[in-house]
Amino acid sequence: MRIVSFHPTGTEFAYALGLGRSVVGVSHECDYPPAAKRKPIVSTSVIDPDRMTSAEIDRAVSAAGREGRSLYRVDVALVAGLRPDLLLIQNLCDVCATPPTDLRPVLAAVRTRPKVVLQHAHDFEGMFADLRELAEAAGADARPLESDLRRRVQRVLKRTRTLSKRRVFCLEWLDPPFASGHWVPQMVAMAGGRDDLARPKRDSIRISWEAILEAAPDVLIVMPCGFTLERTRRELPAAAARPEWARIPAVRNGEVYVADGHSYFNGSGPRLVDGLEILAEILHPEVFPRKHRKGYFRWKG
């Protein structure tokens, strides 16, 4: 089995299933586990987000969408040379990873047509379904991994079931602000919170700072899509300088947290369970001891 993955979640699933040696190519965003970074890179971004602010990235992405341009460039010749038996792609977000439409030239170029696994989870059950589908296509056994992940989820649910729900807002982009979608609202609910601005099982959406202020969250969790903790630390002061910021209850109460969205919240891979545990630690520290110290920190301005 020779696997080429065009998105980080597929790569992470493959390694978690013990298929790392079968992975022969990955996207430029596939950085976990670290061994994945040593694989040939088959797709890259046409923009350089490391050199752009949040607002500049949003403008570039919006312009590409209006003009029907892809944000990714696929090395068709490299993929053909890797002779993949299995392609891992996603059909959830054209911004986050290579969309299926970009892979038509790949399918035409590969001599023996590879099997394609399309992953499109919107919640935890969708994540588990994607895991089983990939495992079946690759001849692996998903049951041990799924059992362990479900056990950890149930451990959180058992502890939060009787706790009061804290009012939360998860900020998925800084400029402009975005409310969370897909699986994140479910994670908040399971961790003992409620996010009234979130969109369960749907795309995240642009909102106003006034809407955030009106929602009056007691806890603000900043998790920009694709950003590491350090990147968010650099850009958050600009958002915190807005006049609305100081009036948000979470800011007044010192309950602002920066989470590693790139690793634990933005993709529907097995580390979503780590993200769930992080949210539980943030929302109910009296019940959940802090174990994920590298996954988030409290923002002190």
C-alpha positions as CSV (number, residue, x, y, z in Angstrom):
1,M,0.0,0.0,0.0
2,R,1.4,3.4,-1.1
3,I,-0.5,6.3,0.4
4,V,-0.5,10.0,-0.6
5,S,-2.3,12.4,1.7
6,F,-3.4,15.8,0.7
7,H,-4.5,17.0,4.1
8,P,-3.1,16.9,7.7
9,T,-6.0,14.9,9.1
10,G,-5.6,12.1,6.7
11,T,-1.9,12.0,7.4
12,E,-2.5,12.0,11.2
13,F,-5.0,9.2,10.9
14,A,-2.7,7.1,8.7
15,Y,0.2,7.3,11.3
16,A,-2.2,6.7,14.2
17,L,-3.3,3.5,12.5
18,G,0.3,2.4,12.1
19,L,0.5,3.1,8.4
20,G,3.3,5.7,8.5
21,R,5.7,3.6,6.4
22,S,3.1,3.4,3.7
23,V,2.7,7.2,3.5
24,V,4.9,8.2,0.5
25,G,3.7,11.8,0.0
26,V,2.0,14.6,2.0
27,S,0.8,18.2,1.7
28,H,3.0,21.1,2.9
29,E,0.7,21.4,6.0
30,C,1.2,17.9,7.2
31,D,3.5,18.4,10.2
32,Y,2.2,15.7,12.6
33,P,3.6,13.4,13.6
34,P,7.1,14.9,13.1
35,A,8.0,11.9,10.8
36,A,5.5,13.2,8.3
37,K,7.6,16.3,7.6
38,R,10.3,14.0,6.1
39,K,8.0,12.8,3.3
40,P,7.9,14.3,-0.2
41,I,5.6,17.3,-0.4
42,V,3.0,16.9,-3.2
43,S,1.0,20.1,-2.7
44,T,1.8,23.7,-1.6
45,S,-0.1,26.9,-1.0
46,V,-0.2,29.7,-3.6
47,I,-0.1,32.3,-0.8
48,D,2.5,32.6,1.9
49,P,0.5,33.0,5.2
50,D,3.7,33.2,7.3
51,R,4.4,36.6,5.7
52,M,0.8,37.9,6.0
53,T,-1.4,39.3,8.7
54,S,-4.8,37.8,9.5
55,A,-6.5,40.5,7.6
56,E,-4.3,40.0,4.5
57,I,-4.9,36.3,4.6
58,D,-8.6,36.8,4.7
59,R,-8.5,39.2,1.8
60,A,-6.4,36.8,-0.3
61,V,-8.7,33.9,0.5
62,S,-11.8,35.9,-0.3
63,A,-10.4,37.1,-3.6
64,A,-9.5,33.6,-4.7
65,G,-13.0,32.5,-3.8
66,R,-14.6,35.2,-5.8
67,E,-12.4,34.5,-8.8
68,G,-12.7,30.7,-8.6
69,R,-9.0,30.2,-8.1
70,S,-7.6,27.4,-6.0
71,L,-5.3,28.2,-3.1
72,Y,-3.2,25.1,-3.7
73,R,-0.7,23.9,-6.3
74,V,-0.4,20.2,-6.8
75,D,2.8,18.6,-8.2
76,V,1.1,16.2,-10.6
77,A,4.4,14.7,-11.9
78,L,5.6,14.0,-8.4
79,V,2.4,12.3,-7.4
80,A,2.4,10.2,-10.6
81,G,6.0,9.2,-9.9
82,L,5.1,8.1,-6.3
83,R,2.6,5.5,-7.8
84,P,0.0,5.8,-5.0
85,D,-2.5,3.1,-4.4
86,L,-4.6,5.3,-2.1
87,L,-5.2,9.1,-2.1
88,L,-6.5,10.8,1.1
89,I,-8.4,14.0,0.4
90,Q,-11.0,16.1,2.2
91,N,-14.3,17.7,1.1
92,L,-14.9,20.1,4.0
93,C,-13.1,23.3,3.3
94,D,-11.4,24.6,0.1
95,V,-9.3,27.0,2.3
96,C,-7.9,24.4,4.7
97,A,-6.6,21.8,2.3
98,T,-6.5,20.8,-1.3
99,P,-10.1,20.4,-2.6
100,P,-11.1,17.4,-4.7
101,T,-11.4,19.4,-7.9
102,D,-7.7,20.1,-7.8
103,L,-7.0,16.4,-8.0
104,R,-8.5,15.7,-11.4
105,P,-5.1,16.0,-13.2
106,V,-3.6,13.7,-10.6
107,L,-6.2,10.9,-11.3
108,A,-5.5,11.3,-15.1
109,A,-1.7,11.2,-14.6
110,V,-1.5,8.1,-12.3
111,R,-1.2,5.0,-14.5
112,T,-3.1,2.7,-12.3
113,R,-6.1,4.6,-10.9
114,P,-5.7,4.8,-7.1
115,K,-8.5,4.4,-4.6
116,V,-9.7,7.7,-3.2
117,V,-10.8,8.2,0.4
118,L,-12.8,11.4,0.8
119,Q,-13.0,12.6,4.4
120,H,-15.7,15.1,5.4
121,A,-16.5,14.8,9.1
122,H,-18.6,17.5,10.7
123,D,-18.7,16.1,14.3
124,F,-17.1,13.4,16.4
125,E,-19.2,10.5,14.9
126,G,-18.1,11.7,11.5
127,M,-14.5,11.7,12.7
128,F,-14.9,8.1,13.8
129,A,-16.6,7.2,10.5
130,D,-13.7,8.7,8.5
131,L,-11.2,6.7,10.7
132,R,-13.0,3.4,9.9
133,E,-13.3,4.2,6.2
134,L,-9.6,5.0,5.9
135,A,-8.6,1.9,7.9
136,E,-10.8,-0.4,5.7
137,A,-9.4,1.1,2.5
138,A,-5.8,0.5,3.8
139,G,-6.4,-2.9,5.3
140,A,-5.8,-1.7,8.9
141,D,-7.8,-2.3,12.1
142,A,-9.4,0.9,13.5
143,R,-10.9,-0.7,16.5
144,P,-8.1,-0.3,19.1
145,L,-7.6,3.4,18.2
146,E,-11.4,4.2,18.1
147,S,-11.9,2.3,21.4
148,D,-9.2,4.3,23.1
149,L,-10.5,7.7,21.8
150,R,-14.1,6.9,22.8
151,R,-13.0,5.9,26.2
152,R,-11.3,9.3,26.7
153,V,-14.4,11.1,25.4
154,Q,-16.6,9.2,27.8
155,R,-14.3,10.1,30.7
156,V,-14.8,13.8,30.0
157,L,-18.6,13.4,29.5
158,K,-19.0,11.5,32.8
159,R,-17.4,14.4,34.7
160,T,-19.1,17.3,33.0
161,R,-22.6,15.8,32.9
162,T,-23.7,17.4,36.1
163,L,-21.7,20.6,35.9
164,S,-23.1,24.0,35.1
165,K,-22.6,25.2,31.5
166,R,-20.2,28.1,31.2
167,R,-20.9,30.7,28.5
168,V,-18.0,30.5,26.0
169,F,-17.0,32.0,22.7
170,C,-14.4,30.3,20.5
171,L,-12.7,32.8,18.2
172,E,-11.6,31.0,15.0
173,W,-10.1,34.0,13.2
174,L,-8.8,37.3,14.4
175,D,-9.3,39.8,11.6
176,P,-12.1,39.7,10.9
177,P,-13.5,37.6,13.8
178,F,-15.0,34.3,13.0
179,A,-17.3,32.1,15.1
180,S,-16.6,28.4,15.3
181,G,-18.4,25.7,13.3
182,H,-18.4,21.9,12.6
183,W,-17.2,19.9,15.6
184,V,-16.0,22.8,17.9
185,P,-19.5,23.6,19.2
186,Q,-19.9,19.9,20.1
187,M,-16.6,19.9,21.9
188,V,-17.6,23.0,23.9
189,A,-20.8,21.3,25.0
190,M,-19.1,18.1,25.9
191,A,-16.5,20.0,27.9
192,G,-19.2,21.7,30.0
193,G,-19.8,25.0,28.1
194,R,-22.2,26.6,25.6
195,D,-21.2,28.8,22.7
196,D,-24.3,30.7,21.4
197,L,-22.5,32.1,18.4
198,A,-21.2,28.8,17.1
199,R,-22.6,26.9,14.1
200,P,-22.7,23.1,14.8
201,K,-21.9,20.9,11.8
202,R,-21.6,24.0,9.5
203,D,-18.8,26.2,8.3
204,S,-17.4,28.8,10.7
205,I,-18.7,32.3,9.9
206,R,-17.6,35.9,9.9
207,I,-19.2,37.9,12.7
208,S,-18.8,41.4,14.2
209,W,-17.0,42.4,17.5
210,E,-20.4,43.9,18.5
211,A,-22.0,40.4,18.2
212,I,-19.3,39.0,20.5
213,L,-19.8,41.8,23.0
214,E,-23.6,41.2,23.0
215,A,-23.1,37.4,23.5
216,A,-21.2,38.3,26.7
217,P,-19.0,35.2,27.0
218,D,-17.6,34.5,30.4
219,V,-14.7,32.5,28.8
220,L,-13.0,33.5,25.5
221,I,-10.9,30.9,23.8
222,V,-8.8,32.1,20.9
223,M,-8.0,29.3,18.4
224,P,-7.3,30.8,14.9
225,C,-7.5,28.3,12.1
226,G,-4.0,27.1,11.1
227,F,-2.2,29.2,13.7
228,T,0.3,27.9,16.2
229,L,0.4,29.3,19.8
230,E,3.3,31.5,19.0
231,R,1.7,32.9,15.8
232,T,-1.5,33.7,17.8
233,R,0.5,35.3,20.6
234,R,2.1,37.7,18.0
235,E,-1.2,38.7,16.4
236,L,-3.6,38.8,19.3
237,P,-2.5,42.3,20.7
238,A,-4.0,43.9,17.5
239,A,-7.4,42.3,18.3
240,A,-7.0,43.2,22.0
241,A,-6.5,46.9,21.0
242,R,-10.1,47.1,19.7
243,P,-12.4,49.2,21.8
244,E,-14.9,46.3,22.2
245,W,-12.3,43.9,23.6
246,A,-12.0,45.4,27.1
247,R,-15.8,45.3,27.5
248,I,-16.1,41.5,26.9
249,P,-16.9,39.9,30.3
250,A,-14.2,37.2,29.7
251,V,-11.6,39.9,29.3
252,R,-12.7,41.7,32.4
253,N,-12.6,38.5,34.4
254,G,-9.2,37.4,33.1
255,E,-10.7,34.4,31.4
256,V,-9.1,34.6,28.0
257,Y,-7.2,31.6,26.8
258,V,-5.1,31.0,23.7
259,A,-5.3,27.4,22.4
260,D,-3.3,25.6,19.7
261,G,-6.0,25.6,17.0
262,H,-3.7,24.1,14.4
263,S,-3.0,21.0,16.5
264,Y,-6.2,20.4,18.5
265,F,-9.2,22.1,17.0
266,N,-9.0,22.9,13.2
267,G,-8.8,19.4,11.8
268,S,-11.1,16.4,12.5
269,G,-8.3,14.0,13.4
270,P,-7.6,11.9,16.6
271,R,-6.2,15.0,18.4
272,L,-9.7,16.4,18.6
273,V,-9.9,14.3,21.8
274,D,-6.9,16.2,23.1
275,G,-8.8,19.4,22.2
276,L,-11.8,18.2,24.2
277,E,-9.6,17.6,27.2
278,I,-8.1,21.0,26.8
279,L,-11.5,22.7,26.8
280,A,-12.5,20.7,29.9
281,E,-9.4,21.9,31.7
282,I,-10.1,25.5,30.7
283,L,-13.8,25.5,31.6
284,H,-13.7,23.3,34.7
285,P,-10.2,23.4,36.3
286,E,-11.7,22.4,39.6
287,V,-12.5,19.0,38.1
288,F,-9.9,18.5,35.4
289,P,-6.2,18.7,36.4
290,R,-4.1,20.5,33.8
291,K,-2.4,17.9,31.7
292,H,-2.1,19.6,28.3
293,R,0.2,22.4,29.4
294,K,1.7,22.8,25.9
295,G,-1.7,23.1,24.2
296,Y,-2.9,26.4,25.6
297,F,-2.2,29.3,28.0
298,R,-4.1,32.1,29.7
299,W,-3.7,35.4,28.0
300,K,-2.7,38.2,30.3
301,G,-2.6,41.0,27.8
